[in-house]
Amino acid sequence: MAKASELRAKDVAALETEIKDLLKAHFNMRMQKATQQLNDTSALKKTRRDIARAKTILTEKKGAAQ
């Protein structure tokens, strides 16, 4: 779980990489859930919120750069 303060310290390229990694992890968890191998289903909600948090900060940084 990434905190907003940690994400704000990263640059745009690092945030894009972080989002890509989170999306990949979320996809893997969805596949585990579909095959009933995922024990902690609340992890899906956590990663979804982490993705949203990272995307929000990325949008803020891109807006400030303009």
N, CA, C, O and CB atoms as a CASP TS submission, in Angstrom:
PFRMAT TS
TARGET T0000
AUTHOR 0000-0000-0000
METHOD Language model
MODEL 1
PARENT N/A
ATOM      1  N   MET     1       0.844  -1.179   0.000  1.00  0.00           N
ATOM      2  CA  MET     1       0.000   0.000   0.000  1.00  0.00           C
ATOM      3  C   MET     1       0.890   1.243   0.000  1.00  0.00           C
ATOM      4  O   MET     1       1.668   1.467   0.928  1.00  0.00           O
ATOM      5  CB  MET     1      -0.961  -0.002   1.223  1.00  0.00           C
ATOM      6  N   ALA     2       0.764   2.023  -1.030  1.00  0.00           N
ATOM      7  CA  ALA     2       1.579   3.216  -1.170  1.00  0.00           C
ATOM      8  C   ALA     2       0.853   4.409  -0.569  1.00  0.00           C
ATOM      9  O   ALA     2      -0.330   4.630  -0.832  1.00  0.00           O
ATOM     10  CB  ALA     2       1.919   3.475  -2.647  1.00  0.00           C
ATOM     11  N   LYS     3       1.577   5.176   0.241  1.00  0.00           N
ATOM     12  CA  LYS     3       0.996   6.373   0.813  1.00  0.00           C
ATOM     13  C   LYS     3       1.103   7.510  -0.180  1.00  0.00           C
ATOM     14  O   LYS     3       1.983   7.514  -1.042  1.00  0.00           O
ATOM     15  CB  LYS     3       1.680   6.740   2.135  1.00  0.00           C
ATOM     16  N   ALA     4       0.209   8.469  -0.060  1.00  0.00           N
ATOM     17  CA  ALA     4       0.194   9.602  -0.982  1.00  0.00           C
ATOM     18  C   ALA     4       1.491  10.399  -0.893  1.00  0.00           C
ATOM     19  O   ALA     4       1.989  10.878  -1.912  1.00  0.00           O
ATOM     20  CB  ALA     4      -1.001  10.511  -0.690  1.00  0.00           C
ATOM     21  N   SER     5       2.036  10.545   0.295  1.00  0.00           N
ATOM     22  CA  SER     5       3.275  11.313   0.449  1.00  0.00           C
ATOM     23  C   SER     5       4.441  10.628  -0.266  1.00  0.00           C
ATOM     24  O   SER     5       5.314  11.297  -0.818  1.00  0.00           O
ATOM     25  CB  SER     5       3.607  11.498   1.939  1.00  0.00           C
ATOM     26  N   GLU     6       4.452   9.292  -0.256  1.00  0.00           N
ATOM     27  CA  GLU     6       5.504   8.555  -0.968  1.00  0.00           C
ATOM     28  C   GLU     6       5.339   8.727  -2.475  1.00  0.00           C
ATOM     29  O   GLU     6       6.325   8.870  -3.198  1.00  0.00           O
ATOM     30  CB  GLU     6       5.473   7.051  -0.592  1.00  0.00           C
ATOM     31  N   LEU     7       4.095   8.712  -2.946  1.00  0.00           N
ATOM     32  CA  LEU     7       3.834   8.846  -4.376  1.00  0.00           C
ATOM     33  C   LEU     7       4.151  10.258  -4.861  1.00  0.00           C
ATOM     34  O   LEU     7       4.638  10.431  -5.979  1.00  0.00           O
ATOM     35  CB  LEU     7       2.377   8.495  -4.686  1.00  0.00           C
ATOM     36  N   ARG     8       3.880  11.267  -4.035  1.00  0.00           N
ATOM     37  CA  ARG     8       4.163  12.650  -4.431  1.00  0.00           C
ATOM     38  C   ARG     8       5.661  12.904  -4.580  1.00  0.00           C
ATOM     39  O   ARG     8       6.064  13.809  -5.311  1.00  0.00           O
ATOM     40  CB  ARG     8       3.575  13.619  -3.409  1.00  0.00           C
ATOM     41  N   ALA     9       6.476  12.125  -3.904  1.00  0.00           N
ATOM     42  CA  ALA     9       7.926  12.293  -3.990  1.00  0.00           C
ATOM     43  C   ALA     9       8.493  11.757  -5.306  1.00  0.00           C
ATOM     44  O   ALA     9       9.622  12.084  -5.672  1.00  0.00           O
ATOM     45  CB  ALA     9       8.599  11.594  -2.818  1.00  0.00           C
ATOM     46  N   LYS    10       7.723  10.945  -6.011  1.00  0.00           N
ATOM     47  CA  LYS    10       8.197  10.342  -7.261  1.00  0.00           C
ATOM     48  C   LYS    10       7.967  11.284  -8.433  1.00  0.00           C
ATOM     49  O   LYS    10       7.106  12.163  -8.381  1.00  0.00           O
ATOM     50  CB  LYS    10       7.494   8.999  -7.518  1.00  0.00           C
ATOM     51  N   ASP    11       8.750  11.088  -9.491  1.00  0.00           N
ATOM     52  CA  ASP    11       8.543  11.879 -10.705  1.00  0.00           C
ATOM     53  C   ASP    11       7.509  11.190 -11.595  1.00  0.00           C
ATOM     54  O   ASP    11       7.019  10.110 -11.267  1.00  0.00           O
ATOM     55  CB  ASP    11       9.882  12.077 -11.472  1.00  0.00           C
ATOM     56  N   VAL    12       7.184  11.822 -12.721  1.00  0.00           N
ATOM     57  CA  VAL    12       6.106  11.338 -13.595  1.00  0.00           C
ATOM     58  C   VAL    12       6.417   9.941 -14.132  1.00  0.00           C
ATOM     59  O   VAL    12       5.539   9.079 -14.142  1.00  0.00           O
ATOM     60  CB  VAL    12       5.887  12.315 -14.767  1.00  0.00           C
ATOM     61  N   ALA    13       7.638   9.707 -14.573  1.00  0.00           N
ATOM     62  CA  ALA    13       7.997   8.397 -15.127  1.00  0.00           C
ATOM     63  C   ALA    13       7.874   7.298 -14.070  1.00  0.00           C
ATOM     64  O   ALA    13       7.398   6.201 -14.362  1.00  0.00           O
ATOM     65  CB  ALA    13       9.429   8.428 -15.688  1.00  0.00           C
ATOM     66  N   ALA    14       8.301   7.596 -12.853  1.00  0.00           N
ATOM     67  CA  ALA    14       8.207   6.606 -11.778  1.00  0.00           C
ATOM     68  C   ALA    14       6.749   6.318 -11.427  1.00  0.00           C
ATOM     69  O   ALA    14       6.397   5.181 -11.113  1.00  0.00           O
ATOM     70  CB  ALA    14       8.963   7.094 -10.531  1.00  0.00           C
ATOM     71  N   LEU    15       5.908   7.339 -11.480  1.00  0.00           N
ATOM     72  CA  LEU    15       4.482   7.132 -11.206  1.00  0.00           C
ATOM     73  C   LEU    15       3.841   6.264 -12.276  1.00  0.00           C
ATOM     74  O   LEU    15       3.023   5.395 -11.971  1.00  0.00           O
ATOM     75  CB  LEU    15       3.750   8.477 -11.115  1.00  0.00           C
ATOM     76  N   GLU    16       4.211   6.498 -13.530  1.00  0.00           N
ATOM     77  CA  GLU    16       3.652   5.682 -14.609  1.00  0.00           C
ATOM     78  C   GLU    16       4.072   4.228 -14.461  1.00  0.00           C
ATOM     79  O   GLU    16       3.278   3.323 -14.715  1.00  0.00           O
ATOM     80  CB  GLU    16       4.092   6.221 -15.976  1.00  0.00           C
ATOM     81  N   THR    17       5.307   3.999 -14.055  1.00  0.00           N
ATOM     82  CA  THR    17       5.787   2.643 -13.811  1.00  0.00           C
ATOM     83  C   THR    17       5.037   2.011 -12.646  1.00  0.00           C
ATOM     84  O   THR    17       4.664   0.840 -12.702  1.00  0.00           O
ATOM     85  CB  THR    17       7.295   2.646 -13.533  1.00  0.00           C
ATOM     86  N   GLU    18       4.820   2.785 -11.596  1.00  0.00           N
ATOM     87  CA  GLU    18       4.086   2.303 -10.417  1.00  0.00           C
ATOM     88  C   GLU    18       2.660   1.894 -10.807  1.00  0.00           C
ATOM     89  O   GLU    18       2.171   0.852 -10.371  1.00  0.00           O
ATOM     90  CB  GLU    18       4.050   3.396  -9.311  1.00  0.00           C
ATOM     91  N   ILE    19       2.000   2.712 -11.623  1.00  0.00           N
ATOM     92  CA  ILE    19       0.638   2.410 -12.056  1.00  0.00           C
ATOM     93  C   ILE    19       0.619   1.130 -12.883  1.00  0.00           C
ATOM     94  O   ILE    19      -0.264   0.288 -12.722  1.00  0.00           O
ATOM     95  CB  ILE    19       0.052   3.583 -12.869  1.00  0.00           C
ATOM     96  N   LYS    20       1.607   0.992 -13.772  1.00  0.00           N
ATOM     97  CA  LYS    20       1.676  -0.217 -14.609  1.00  0.00           C
ATOM     98  C   LYS    20       1.848  -1.467 -13.744  1.00  0.00           C
ATOM     99  O   LYS    20       1.214  -2.493 -13.994  1.00  0.00           O
ATOM    100  CB  LYS    20       2.841  -0.110 -15.623  1.00  0.00           C
ATOM    101  N   ASP    21       2.704  -1.376 -12.731  1.00  0.00           N
ATOM    102  CA  ASP    21       2.923  -2.514 -11.831  1.00  0.00           C
ATOM    103  C   ASP    21       1.666  -2.836 -11.022  1.00  0.00           C
ATOM    104  O   ASP    21       1.330  -4.002 -10.818  1.00  0.00           O
ATOM    105  CB  ASP    21       4.096  -2.224 -10.883  1.00  0.00           C
ATOM    106  N   LEU    22       0.973  -1.785 -10.561  1.00  0.00           N
ATOM    107  CA  LEU    22      -0.252  -2.006  -9.791  1.00  0.00           C
ATOM    108  C   LEU    22      -1.344  -2.640 -10.648  1.00  0.00           C
ATOM    109  O   LEU    22      -2.077  -3.511 -10.180  1.00  0.00           O
ATOM    110  CB  LEU    22      -0.752  -0.686  -9.201  1.00  0.00           C
ATOM    111  N   LEU    23      -1.452  -2.205 -11.900  1.00  0.00           N
ATOM    112  CA  LEU    23      -2.445  -2.788 -12.799  1.00  0.00           C
ATOM    113  C   LEU    23      -2.152  -4.260 -13.070  1.00  0.00           C
ATOM    114  O   LEU    23      -3.065  -5.082 -13.146  1.00  0.00           O
ATOM    115  CB  LEU    23      -2.488  -2.013 -14.114  1.00  0.00           C
ATOM    116  N   LYS    24      -0.877  -4.577 -13.214  1.00  0.00           N
ATOM    117  CA  LYS    24      -0.485  -5.974 -13.436  1.00  0.00           C
ATOM    118  C   LYS    24      -0.808  -6.826 -12.205  1.00  0.00           C
ATOM    119  O   LYS    24      -1.313  -7.942 -12.327  1.00  0.00           O
ATOM    120  CB  LYS    24       1.026  -6.068 -13.771  1.00  0.00           C
ATOM    121  N   ALA    25      -0.513  -6.286 -11.019  1.00  0.00           N
ATOM    122  CA  ALA    25      -0.800  -7.013  -9.783  1.00  0.00           C
ATOM    123  C   ALA    25      -2.308  -7.205  -9.609  1.00  0.00           C
ATOM    124  O   ALA    25      -2.756  -8.269  -9.182  1.00  0.00           O
ATOM    125  CB  ALA    25      -0.213  -6.266  -8.568  1.00  0.00           C
ATOM    126  N   HIS    26      -3.087  -6.173  -9.940  1.00  0.00           N
ATOM    127  CA  HIS    26      -4.537  -6.264  -9.823  1.00  0.00           C
ATOM    128  C   HIS    26      -5.093  -7.324 -10.777  1.00  0.00           C
ATOM    129  O   HIS    26      -5.987  -8.087 -10.413  1.00  0.00           O
ATOM    130  CB  HIS    26      -5.183  -4.897 -10.107  1.00  0.00           C
ATOM    131  N   PHE    27      -4.561  -7.364 -11.991  1.00  0.00           N
ATOM    132  CA  PHE    27      -4.992  -8.381 -12.953  1.00  0.00           C
ATOM    133  C   PHE    27      -4.699  -9.782 -12.423  1.00  0.00           C
ATOM    134  O   PHE    27      -5.546 -10.672 -12.499  1.00  0.00           O
ATOM    135  CB  PHE    27      -4.297  -8.170 -14.312  1.00  0.00           C
ATOM    136  N   ASN    28      -3.495  -9.974 -11.885  1.00  0.00           N
ATOM    137  CA  ASN    28      -3.130 -11.291 -11.343  1.00  0.00           C
ATOM    138  C   ASN    28      -4.049 -11.687 -10.194  1.00  0.00           C
ATOM    139  O   ASN    28      -4.430 -12.852 -10.076  1.00  0.00           O
ATOM    140  CB  ASN    28      -1.669 -11.290 -10.867  1.00  0.00           C
ATOM    141  N   MET    29      -4.406 -10.724  -9.347  1.00  0.00           N
ATOM    142  CA  MET    29      -5.319 -11.032  -8.243  1.00  0.00           C
ATOM    143  C   MET    29      -6.708 -11.399  -8.757  1.00  0.00           C
ATOM    144  O   MET    29      -7.359 -12.289  -8.210  1.00  0.00           O
ATOM    145  CB  MET    29      -5.415  -9.842  -7.283  1.00  0.00           C
ATOM    146  N   ARG    30      -7.160 -10.717  -9.804  1.00  0.00           N
ATOM    147  CA  ARG    30      -8.462 -11.053 -10.388  1.00  0.00           C
ATOM    148  C   ARG    30      -8.456 -12.468 -10.942  1.00  0.00           C
ATOM    149  O   ARG    30      -9.443 -13.190 -10.801  1.00  0.00           O
ATOM    150  CB  ARG    30      -8.832 -10.057 -11.494  1.00  0.00           C
ATOM    151  N   MET    31      -7.366 -12.871 -11.567  1.00  0.00           N
ATOM    152  CA  MET    31      -7.273 -14.238 -12.096  1.00  0.00           C
ATOM    153  C   MET    31      -7.252 -15.253 -10.959  1.00  0.00           C
ATOM    154  O   MET    31      -7.862 -16.318 -11.059  1.00  0.00           O
ATOM    155  CB  MET    31      -6.012 -14.398 -12.972  1.00  0.00           C
ATOM    156  N   GLN    32      -6.543 -14.918  -9.865  1.00  0.00           N
ATOM    157  CA  GLN    32      -6.525 -15.812  -8.707  1.00  0.00           C
ATOM    158  C   GLN    32      -7.915 -15.932  -8.099  1.00  0.00           C
ATOM    159  O   GLN    32      -8.319 -17.010  -7.662  1.00  0.00           O
ATOM    160  CB  GLN    32      -5.526 -15.310  -7.653  1.00  0.00           C
ATOM    161  N   LYS    33      -8.644 -14.823  -8.072  1.00  0.00           N
ATOM    162  CA  LYS    33     -10.001 -14.865  -7.528  1.00  0.00           C
ATOM    163  C   LYS    33     -10.899 -15.730  -8.408  1.00  0.00           C
ATOM    164  O   LYS    33     -11.733 -16.482  -7.902  1.00  0.00           O
ATOM    165  CB  LYS    33     -10.583 -13.440  -7.405  1.00  0.00           C
ATOM    166  N   ALA    34     -10.730 -15.626  -9.710  1.00  0.00           N
ATOM    167  CA  ALA    34     -11.561 -16.399 -10.640  1.00  0.00           C
ATOM    168  C   ALA    34     -11.309 -17.901 -10.490  1.00  0.00           C
ATOM    169  O   ALA    34     -12.226 -18.709 -10.639  1.00  0.00           O
ATOM    170  CB  ALA    34     -11.287 -15.963 -12.090  1.00  0.00           C
ATOM    171  N   THR    35     -10.063 -18.265 -10.195  1.00  0.00           N
ATOM    172  CA  THR    35      -9.741 -19.683 -10.020  1.00  0.00           C
ATOM    173  C   THR    35      -9.815 -20.102  -8.549  1.00  0.00           C
ATOM    174  O   THR    35      -9.412 -21.208  -8.188  1.00  0.00           O
ATOM    175  CB  THR    35      -8.345 -19.978 -10.576  1.00  0.00           C
ATOM    176  N   GLN    36     -10.334 -19.204  -7.709  1.00  0.00           N
ATOM    177  CA  GLN    36     -10.524 -19.431  -6.277  1.00  0.00           C
ATOM    178  C   GLN    36      -9.231 -19.766  -5.547  1.00  0.00           C
ATOM    179  O   GLN    36      -9.207 -20.619  -4.660  1.00  0.00           O
ATOM    180  CB  GLN    36     -11.514 -20.540  -6.066  1.00  0.00           C
ATOM    181  N   GLN    37      -8.150 -19.079  -5.934  1.00  0.00           N
ATOM    182  CA  GLN    37      -6.871 -19.242  -5.244  1.00  0.00           C
ATOM    183  C   GLN    37      -6.535 -18.037  -4.372  1.00  0.00           C
ATOM    184  O   GLN    37      -5.551 -18.058  -3.633  1.00  0.00           O
ATOM    185  CB  GLN    37      -5.759 -19.473  -6.253  1.00  0.00           C
ATOM    186  N   LEU    38      -7.351 -16.984  -4.457  1.00  0.00           N
ATOM    187  CA  LEU    38      -7.091 -15.759  -3.696  1.00  0.00           C
ATOM    188  C   LEU    38      -7.755 -15.872  -2.332  1.00  0.00           C
ATOM    189  O   LEU    38      -8.972 -16.028  -2.231  1.00  0.00           O
ATOM    190  CB  LEU    38      -7.608 -14.502  -4.459  1.00  0.00           C
ATOM    191  N   ASN    39      -6.939 -15.792  -1.282  1.00  0.00           N
ATOM    192  CA  ASN    39      -7.464 -15.903   0.075  1.00  0.00           C
ATOM    193  C   ASN    39      -7.968 -14.558   0.587  1.00  0.00           C
ATOM    194  O   ASN    39      -9.024 -14.487   1.215  1.00  0.00           O
ATOM    195  CB  ASN    39      -6.393 -16.453   1.014  1.00  0.00           C
ATOM    196  N   ASP    40      -7.211 -13.487   0.320  1.00  0.00           N
ATOM    197  CA  ASP    40      -7.540 -12.160   0.841  1.00  0.00           C
ATOM    198  C   ASP    40      -8.228 -11.342  -0.247  1.00  0.00           C
ATOM    199  O   ASP    40      -7.566 -10.648  -1.020  1.00  0.00           O
ATOM    200  CB  ASP    40      -6.264 -11.431   1.350  1.00  0.00           C
ATOM    201  N   THR    41      -9.542 -11.422  -0.306  1.00  0.00           N
ATOM    202  CA  THR    41     -10.267 -10.719  -1.364  1.00  0.00           C
ATOM    203  C   THR    41     -10.275  -9.212  -1.140  1.00  0.00           C
ATOM    204  O   THR    41     -10.552  -8.459  -2.074  1.00  0.00           O
ATOM    205  CB  THR    41     -11.696 -11.234  -1.453  1.00  0.00           C
ATOM    206  N   SER    42      -9.983  -8.758   0.062  1.00  0.00           N
ATOM    207  CA  SER    42      -9.926  -7.319   0.311  1.00  0.00           C
ATOM    208  C   SER    42      -8.708  -6.695  -0.364  1.00  0.00           C
ATOM    209  O   SER    42      -8.641  -5.474  -0.506  1.00  0.00           O
ATOM    210  CB  SER    42      -9.896  -7.038   1.816  1.00  0.00           C
ATOM    211  N   ALA    43      -7.761  -7.504  -0.774  1.00  0.00           N
ATOM    212  CA  ALA    43      -6.580  -6.987  -1.468  1.00  0.00           C
ATOM    213  C   ALA    43      -6.961  -6.379  -2.815  1.00  0.00           C
ATOM    214  O   ALA    43      -6.290  -5.466  -3.295  1.00  0.00           O
ATOM    215  CB  ALA    43      -5.543  -8.103  -1.667  1.00  0.00           C
ATOM    216  N   LEU    44      -8.025  -6.877  -3.423  1.00  0.00           N
ATOM    217  CA  LEU    44      -8.501  -6.308  -4.684  1.00  0.00           C
ATOM    218  C   LEU    44      -8.916  -4.849  -4.492  1.00  0.00           C
ATOM    219  O   LEU    44      -8.572  -3.984  -5.298  1.00  0.00           O
ATOM    220  CB  LEU    44      -9.682  -7.131  -5.238  1.00  0.00           C
ATOM    221  N   LYS    45      -9.644  -4.594  -3.436  1.00  0.00           N
ATOM    222  CA  LYS    45     -10.101  -3.236  -3.148  1.00  0.00           C
ATOM    223  C   LYS    45      -8.907  -2.327  -2.849  1.00  0.00           C
ATOM    224  O   LYS    45      -8.865  -1.179  -3.292  1.00  0.00           O
ATOM    225  CB  LYS    45     -11.091  -3.236  -1.958  1.00  0.00           C
ATOM    226  N   LYS    46      -7.941  -2.848  -2.098  1.00  0.00           N
ATOM    227  CA  LYS    46      -6.764  -2.055  -1.751  1.00  0.00           C
ATOM    228  C   LYS    46      -5.957  -1.672  -2.983  1.00  0.00           C
ATOM    229  O   LYS    46      -5.529  -0.526  -3.116  1.00  0.00           O
ATOM    230  CB  LYS    46      -5.885  -2.818  -0.778  1.00  0.00           C
ATOM    231  N   THR    47      -5.747  -2.628  -3.882  1.00  0.00           N
ATOM    232  CA  THR    47      -4.964  -2.306  -5.080  1.00  0.00           C
ATOM    233  C   THR    47      -5.734  -1.365  -5.993  1.00  0.00           C
ATOM    234  O   THR    47      -5.135  -0.506  -6.640  1.00  0.00           O
ATOM    235  CB  THR    47      -4.589  -3.586  -5.840  1.00  0.00           C
ATOM    236  N   ARG    48      -7.048  -1.513  -6.056  1.00  0.00           N
ATOM    237  CA  ARG    48      -7.850  -0.612  -6.879  1.00  0.00           C
ATOM    238  C   ARG    48      -7.733   0.824  -6.369  1.00  0.00           C
ATOM    239  O   ARG    48      -7.645   1.764  -7.159  1.00  0.00           O
ATOM    240  CB  ARG    48      -9.326  -1.059  -6.890  1.00  0.00           C
ATOM    241  N   ARG    49      -7.732   0.985  -5.061  1.00  0.00           N
ATOM    242  CA  ARG    49      -7.596   2.322  -4.477  1.00  0.00           C
ATOM    243  C   ARG    49      -6.181   2.864  -4.637  1.00  0.00           C
ATOM    244  O   ARG    49      -5.996   4.065  -4.833  1.00  0.00           O
ATOM    245  CB  ARG    49      -7.974   2.293  -2.999  1.00  0.00           C
ATOM    246  N   ASP    50      -5.181   1.986  -4.556  1.00  0.00           N
ATOM    247  CA  ASP    50      -3.796   2.416  -4.797  1.00  0.00           C
ATOM    248  C   ASP    50      -3.627   2.917  -6.233  1.00  0.00           C
ATOM    249  O   ASP    50      -2.940   3.909  -6.476  1.00  0.00           O
ATOM    250  CB  ASP    50      -2.811   1.254  -4.518  1.00  0.00           C
ATOM    251  N   ILE    51      -4.259   2.222  -7.176  1.00  0.00           N
ATOM    252  CA  ILE    51      -4.199   2.640  -8.580  1.00  0.00           C
ATOM    253  C   ILE    51      -4.830   4.021  -8.730  1.00  0.00           C
ATOM    254  O   ILE    51      -4.268   4.898  -9.386  1.00  0.00           O
ATOM    255  CB  ILE    51      -4.915   1.610  -9.498  1.00  0.00           C
ATOM    256  N   ALA    52      -5.987   4.208  -8.125  1.00  0.00           N
ATOM    257  CA  ALA    52      -6.682   5.495  -8.209  1.00  0.00           C
ATOM    258  C   ALA    52      -5.854   6.603  -7.579  1.00  0.00           C
ATOM    259  O   ALA    52      -5.778   7.709  -8.113  1.00  0.00           O
ATOM    260  CB  ALA    52      -8.051   5.413  -7.529  1.00  0.00           C
ATOM    261  N   ARG    53      -5.231   6.304  -6.439  1.00  0.00           N
ATOM    262  CA  ARG    53      -4.400   7.293  -5.749  1.00  0.00           C
ATOM    263  C   ARG    53      -3.216   7.701  -6.624  1.00  0.00           C
ATOM    264  O   ARG    53      -2.903   8.886  -6.737  1.00  0.00           O
ATOM    265  CB  ARG    53      -3.899   6.735  -4.399  1.00  0.00           C
ATOM    266  N   ALA    54      -2.566   6.725  -7.237  1.00  0.00           N
ATOM    267  CA  ALA    54      -1.408   7.003  -8.084  1.00  0.00           C
ATOM    268  C   ALA    54      -1.816   7.791  -9.327  1.00  0.00           C
ATOM    269  O   ALA    54      -1.110   8.709  -9.745  1.00  0.00           O
ATOM    270  CB  ALA    54      -0.718   5.696  -8.491  1.00  0.00           C
ATOM    271  N   LYS    55      -2.962   7.427  -9.918  1.00  0.00           N
ATOM    272  CA  LYS    55      -3.436   8.144 -11.108  1.00  0.00           C
ATOM    273  C   LYS    55      -3.799   9.589 -10.779  1.00  0.00           C
ATOM    274  O   LYS    55      -3.553  10.492 -11.579  1.00  0.00           O
ATOM    275  CB  LYS    55      -4.647   7.427 -11.714  1.00  0.00           C
ATOM    276  N   THR    56      -4.381   9.807  -9.608  1.00  0.00           N
ATOM    277  CA  THR    56      -4.747  11.156  -9.189  1.00  0.00           C
ATOM    278  C   THR    56      -3.511  12.026  -9.036  1.00  0.00           C
ATOM    279  O   THR    56      -3.489  13.165  -9.502  1.00  0.00           O
ATOM    280  CB  THR    56      -5.531  11.118  -7.877  1.00  0.00           C
ATOM    281  N   ILE    57      -2.487  11.499  -8.390  1.00  0.00           N
ATOM    282  CA  ILE    57      -1.257  12.262  -8.184  1.00  0.00           C
ATOM    283  C   ILE    57      -0.552  12.497  -9.510  1.00  0.00           C
ATOM    284  O   ILE    57       0.029  13.563  -9.718  1.00  0.00           O
ATOM    285  CB  ILE    57      -0.321  11.533  -7.204  1.00  0.00           C
ATOM    286  N   LEU    58      -0.593  11.519 -10.412  1.00  0.00           N
ATOM    287  CA  LEU    58      -0.001  11.685 -11.737  1.00  0.00           C
ATOM    288  C   LEU    58      -0.696  12.814 -12.498  1.00  0.00           C
ATOM    289  O   LEU    58      -0.035  13.627 -13.145  1.00  0.00           O
ATOM    290  CB  LEU    58      -0.086  10.370 -12.534  1.00  0.00           C
ATOM    291  N   THR    59      -2.020  12.866 -12.422  1.00  0.00           N
ATOM    292  CA  THR    59      -2.780  13.931 -13.076  1.00  0.00           C
ATOM    293  C   THR    59      -2.432  15.285 -12.477  1.00  0.00           C
ATOM    294  O   THR    59      -2.299  16.269 -13.205  1.00  0.00           O
ATOM    295  CB  THR    59      -4.289  13.670 -12.954  1.00  0.00           C
ATOM    296  N   GLU    60      -2.281  15.345 -11.153  1.00  0.00           N
ATOM    297  CA  GLU    60      -1.896  16.591 -10.507  1.00  0.00           C
ATOM    298  C   GLU    60      -0.538  17.066 -10.984  1.00  0.00           C
ATOM    299  O   GLU    60      -0.352  18.250 -11.263  1.00  0.00           O
ATOM    300  CB  GLU    60      -1.887  16.423  -9.002  1.00  0.00           C
ATOM    301  N   LYS    61       0.417  16.144 -11.078  1.00  0.00           N
ATOM    302  CA  LYS    61       1.772  16.506 -11.512  1.00  0.00           C
ATOM    303  C   LYS    61       1.786  16.968 -12.968  1.00  0.00           C
ATOM    304  O   LYS    61       2.484  17.921 -13.316  1.00  0.00           O
ATOM    305  CB  LYS    61       2.725  15.315 -11.334  1.00  0.00           C
ATOM    306  N   LYS    62       1.014  16.289 -13.814  1.00  0.00           N
ATOM    307  CA  LYS    62       0.965  16.687 -15.233  1.00  0.00           C
ATOM    308  C   LYS    62       0.298  18.050 -15.381  1.00  0.00           C
ATOM    309  O   LYS    62       0.704  18.850 -16.224  1.00  0.00           O
ATOM    310  CB  LYS    62       0.206  15.629 -16.074  1.00  0.00           C
ATOM    311  N   GLY    63      -0.717  18.318 -14.572  1.00  0.00           N
ATOM    312  CA  GLY    63      -1.399  19.612 -14.610  1.00  0.00           C
ATOM    313  C   GLY    63      -0.506  20.740 -14.122  1.00  0.00           C
ATOM    314  O   GLY    63      -0.553  21.848 -14.656  1.00  0.00           O
ATOM    315  N   ALA    64       0.304  20.467 -13.115  1.00  0.00           N
ATOM    316  CA  ALA    64       1.213  21.479 -12.567  1.00  0.00           C
ATOM    317  C   ALA    64       2.351  21.769 -13.544  1.00  0.00           C
ATOM    318  O   ALA    64       2.903  22.869 -13.546  1.00  0.00           O
ATOM    319  CB  ALA    64       1.784  21.016 -11.210  1.00  0.00           C
ATOM    320  N   ALA    65       2.698  20.795 -14.368  1.00  0.00           N
ATOM    321  CA  ALA    65       3.803  20.971 -15.319  1.00  0.00           C
ATOM    322  C   ALA    65       3.406  21.885 -16.481  1.00  0.00           C
ATOM    323  O   ALA    65       4.268  22.467 -17.139  1.00  0.00           O
ATOM    324  CB  ALA    65       4.258  19.609 -15.861  1.00  0.00           C
ATOM    325  N   GLN    66       2.111  22.009 -16.728  1.00  0.00           N
ATOM    326  CA  GLN    66       1.659  22.812 -17.869  1.00  0.00           C
ATOM    327  C   GLN    66       1.591  24.267 -17.566  1.00  0.00           C
ATOM    328  O   GLN    66       1.227  25.062 -18.433  1.00  0.00           O
ATOM    329  CB  GLN    66       0.331  22.357 -18.331  1.00  0.00           C
TER
END
